[in-house]
């Protein structure tokens, strides 16, 4: 099975991310082994506590062992440090590369 890592950079694709990617990871129907999700730029808003996507992200992280990262700089610039889901790792892009070295594909949305 292919190993996939995602970079999620926008919040305007919420329906696609919510209904396709996160739902399929949470219910184990994705079709590939997702190893990490790296949220950058406006994509970090998916990681805010109480968001519509929080449940699927937590399932992916805790039940599917998907590594969830948020850009440290993106979080800081948007002033949402205290609003993040518990367990999200703040990272830089080099951290993402280290974790995703085993990925067969990196997909940016």
C-alpha positions as CSV (number, residue, x, y, z in Angstrom):
1,X,0.0,0.0,0.0
2,X,1.3,3.4,-0.9
3,X,2.3,5.8,1.9
4,X,1.0,9.3,1.5
5,X,1.8,12.6,3.2
6,X,-0.4,15.7,2.8
7,X,0.4,19.4,2.9
8,X,-2.8,21.3,3.6
9,X,-2.3,25.0,2.9
10,X,-5.8,26.5,2.4
11,X,-9.0,26.6,4.3
12,X,-11.2,27.2,1.3
13,X,-11.0,23.5,0.4
14,X,-12.8,22.5,3.6
15,X,-15.5,20.4,2.0
16,X,-13.0,18.3,0.0
17,X,-10.6,17.9,3.0
18,X,-13.5,17.2,5.4
19,X,-15.6,14.9,3.2
20,X,-13.0,13.1,1.3
21,X,-9.6,13.1,2.9
22,X,-10.3,13.3,6.7
23,X,-13.4,11.2,6.6
24,X,-11.7,8.4,4.5
25,X,-8.8,8.4,6.9
26,X,-11.1,8.2,10.0
27,X,-13.2,5.4,8.6
28,X,-10.2,3.5,7.0
29,X,-11.4,3.8,3.4
30,X,-8.7,6.1,2.1
31,X,-7.0,3.6,-0.2
32,X,-3.5,4.5,0.9
33,X,-1.6,4.6,4.2
34,X,-1.6,8.3,5.2
35,X,1.4,8.9,7.4
36,X,1.2,12.6,8.0
37,X,-0.8,15.8,7.6
38,X,1.1,19.1,7.6
39,X,-1.1,22.1,7.9
40,X,0.4,25.4,6.8
41,X,-0.8,28.9,5.9
42,X,-4.6,29.2,6.3
43,X,-4.8,25.4,6.5
44,X,-3.9,25.7,10.2
45,X,-7.5,26.8,10.9
46,X,-8.6,23.1,10.5
47,X,-6.7,22.5,13.7
48,X,-8.6,24.9,15.9
49,X,-10.5,23.3,18.9
50,X,-14.2,22.9,18.2
51,X,-13.8,23.1,14.5
52,X,-16.0,21.0,12.2
53,X,-12.9,19.0,11.3
54,X,-11.5,18.4,14.8
55,X,-13.1,15.0,15.3
56,X,-11.7,13.5,12.1
57,X,-8.3,14.9,12.8
58,X,-8.2,13.5,16.3
59,X,-9.3,10.1,15.0
60,X,-6.6,10.2,12.4
61,X,-4.0,11.1,15.0
62,X,-5.0,8.7,17.8
63,X,-6.6,5.8,16.1
64,X,-4.7,5.8,12.7
65,X,-1.4,6.9,14.0
66,X,-1.2,9.8,11.5
67,X,1.3,12.4,12.5
68,X,-0.3,15.8,12.6
69,X,1.8,18.9,12.2
70,X,1.1,22.6,12.1
71,X,3.5,25.2,10.8
72,X,4.9,27.0,13.8
73,X,5.1,30.3,11.8
74,X,1.6,30.0,10.4
75,X,0.1,29.5,13.9
76,X,2.1,32.4,15.2
77,X,1.2,34.8,12.4
78,X,-2.5,34.0,12.8
79,X,-2.3,34.3,16.6
80,X,-4.1,31.0,17.3
81,X,-1.4,29.3,19.5
82,X,-3.9,28.9,22.4
83,X,-6.7,27.6,20.2
84,X,-5.0,24.5,18.8
85,X,-6.2,20.9,19.3
86,X,-4.3,19.0,21.9
87,X,-1.4,16.9,20.7
88,X,-0.7,18.8,17.5
89,X,3.0,19.1,16.9
90,X,4.3,22.6,15.9
91,X,6.9,22.1,13.3
92,X,9.0,23.7,10.6
93,X,9.2,22.5,7.0
94,X,12.4,20.6,7.7
95,X,10.6,18.6,10.4
96,X,7.9,17.6,7.9
97,X,10.6,16.4,5.5
98,X,12.2,14.2,8.2
99,X,8.9,12.6,9.1
100,X,7.8,12.0,5.5
101,X,11.0,10.5,4.1
102,X,9.2,7.2,4.0
103,X,6.3,8.5,2.0
104,X,5.8,7.4,-1.6
105,X,3.9,10.5,-2.4
106,X,3.5,14.0,-0.9
107,X,0.3,15.7,-2.0
108,X,-0.3,19.5,-1.5
109,X,-3.8,20.8,-1.3
